[in-house]
Amino acid sequence: MAYITLNKNNFFNNLDIITNKTKSKDKIAIVLKDNAYGHGLVEVATMAKEYGITKAIVRCQVEADMVKDYFEYILVLAEIPLQSSDKIRYTINDIKTIKKFPKGTKVELKVDTLMHRNGIDMSEIEKAIELIKEQGLILEAVFTHHRSADELTSEWFTQNKNFKKVKKIVLASGLNKIRFHSANSASLMRYDNFNEDMARVGIAAYGCLLSDACDVDGFKPVLSLTAIKKSSRKVKKGNRIGYGATYEMKKDCVISSYDFGYGDGFLRSLSNNFITPNEKELIGRISMDNSSFISEEDELLIFDDANIPAKKAETISYEVLTSLKPYIKRIIK
Ligand SMILES: *Cc1c(COP(=O)(O)O)cnc(C)c1O
């Protein structure tokens, strides 16, 4: 079966670059949402722990439970818990939900500073703090998220300015042990002198950060995908390959089908439009469990840098990676 290889040296290399920015491993929260960006939740948690990362961010309770023993601190971004937990913090994304959190829950308040997706409005901060107290919740941090930290525009500065206002309001309300964080990968890399309490790092740790707004040199992709040959055949020039007969052979040659299709996470829009790192051409439509290449190799490296298929498919590495199904075997090397 097709399998994923995780390069631990590259992961540690990326974490070294990130630690250089945060100046401390303790300020790194590794973002593990969506099966660790498709890399494998437990596999990445294992490597992160070995490196000395103590904080992780996940999407939901199921993910939190899976990595609870690997970290000292876990932040759940998008689920209201049934009960409070010592280790796990939960995000308040909307002021109307505060009354749904069980008493004693450790919470972090997300504030909308421009993105207009999740988080309370800046004008609601004082009210939210009041409601959090009334509900008996433990407010540990206030945070925000950048909508275009990876783009070289003024928006990053605008949001930083807005977040400064947020901090002022929070501190003025008498809460002084609160932690603040706003940086994702691109935002962290834009700082000359990072001084927030924590950075929430996803794509840079996985080695796929692309941005014209910050230095992305030195990051190395962690994940590569290898597929296994299912069958081979000689095909003559002029024959057509696969569903819909969309590819016509330009010459006589041997082609093979490999066990990686759109059902496994190979974006179907790459059909007839992809070449492997070793220059094997994808031919015809990607089917659910198969794809065909002009190749005779028993094992075919499909990609080792998610940005390359992403660019071809006019999407981002995040989508290529999170499309990879959890049942694909992950091997740490
Ligand atoms: C996904 C996510 C991140 C990580 O973003 P990257 O660009 O991958 O570093 C950080 N913070 C929040 C709230 C997120 O949802």
The ligand as an ORCA input file, in Angstrom:
! r2SCAN-3c Opt
* xyz 0 1
  C      -4.146     26.621     11.644
  C      -3.901     27.665     12.618
  C      -2.592     28.104     12.913
  C      -1.378     27.630     12.160
  O      -1.209     28.320     10.958
  P       0.077     28.063     10.039
  O      -0.071     29.029      8.941
  O      -0.025     26.658      9.564
  O       1.260     28.271     10.904
  C      -2.429     29.021     13.931
  N      -3.494     29.500     14.605
  C      -4.754     29.115     14.348
  C      -5.876     29.704     15.120
  C      -5.002     28.211     13.336
  O      -6.268     27.847     13.060
*
